[in-house]
Amino acid sequence: MSVKQKDNEFIAATYGRFPLVITEGKGSLLKDEDGKEYIDLGTGIAVNTFGAADGEWINAVTAQLNKIQHTSNLYYTKPDTELAEMLCTRTGMKKVFFSNSGAEANECAIKVARKYAAEKKGAEYNTIITLKNSFHGRTVTTLAATGQEIFHKDFLPLTEGFVYAEANNTADLKQKVSENKVAAIMFEPVQGEGGVMPLTKEFVSAIAEIAENQDILMIADEVQTGNGRTGKLYGYMNYDILPDIVSTAKGLGGGLPIGATLLGEKVKDVLTAGSHGSTFGGNPVCCAGALNILSRIDDTLLAEVREKSEYIVSELSTAKGVKSVTGMGLMLGIETEKGANEVIDYCRENGVLVIKAKTKVRLLPALNIPWEQLKTAIQILKEACE
Ligand SMILES: *Cc1c(COP(=O)(O)O)cnc(C)c1O
């Protein structure tokens, strides 16, 4: 049986896969089973921050693997404490809970928000306002947080207490806040799966003001926007705000599964012994890898991310067949005159891997993609859009 046949037979059919078996890679170049090479502008959905099989990251991961791979949270370990310290130092958050995915990082954020509000304002203050077109994960609770009905269908009833406000509509947000007993407002600085749509500065300022005035927690879902993706270390840093809770995952581990929920001053002591946990959370191998990734996302790299972003936007926004370019940093959505699938297929046939968000072509290249490869890939993408 071919890989594709075996996958069809033995793997649950939850994914619409591209007709491609990836076998290996180095940096932003990937190879398929026939040895054909591709420039990768998708990084496994914003996960492989420094591309495939990055040498420094491999060294950090294998050094830890050679010591011990897992201890459980019954014992202290060094990599998770160092990673937590670095996350706090670089964000102003105060404590971290580690898990294994974006959905879990958001579950923790939601639990913390509900517990804080219940203790401070009363158990009836349990509503979490999220945004229409948001994406927060696939567990029953993070599906409830996700403001897109299409994902809810077939899985009702979901966790109660989520209300959806329209993104970038302050009046609607204020109305939803006034109609409910609200624990938190949760948002992605740039909606990723929803079509790579950044929130406006005005709207995020309005969230911050409402949050501050009414002791409502501000939760930034930075699962996709975090870890340098938007040209700042975390997406919220583009907006001059400090959330109470930041969840992140995808790019933090550089390719190994890790989720982190960062807790600010107000909520740093909400979680107490026994109130939350995760067997794999804070895994030393994942944390050693993440420590390497995070320590390399410095000002020089972030400036390069912004420079590459400007290059892509300037090339594509005036290109034939391109209707619009949205997003921030190296998280960009291209609205094309042709269908996105047609553009994606042309790119793949010509050695460039791009992905989709709603009806848009989505670009999430490695933060250190070499200029030459980026330029080649963008020229092919331009051809594809023509
Ligand atoms: C991908 C994503 C998630 C879910 O992350 P998983 O690791 O797949 O659970 C949650 N929120 C946002 C914004 C995401 O992009």
The ligand as an ORCA input file, in Angstrom:
! r2SCAN-3c Opt
* xyz 0 1
  C      -4.264     26.607     15.944
  C      -4.989     27.483     16.897
  C      -5.573     26.966     18.071
  C      -5.611     25.490     18.369
  O      -4.335     24.974     18.564
  P      -4.125     23.366     18.626
  O      -2.667     23.234     18.956
  O      -4.480     22.843     17.294
  O      -5.002     22.857     19.693
  C      -6.157     27.851     18.947
  N      -6.170     29.174     18.706
  C      -5.616     29.708     17.591
  C      -5.652     31.178     17.402
  C      -5.025     28.876     16.646
  O      -4.506     29.408     15.538
*
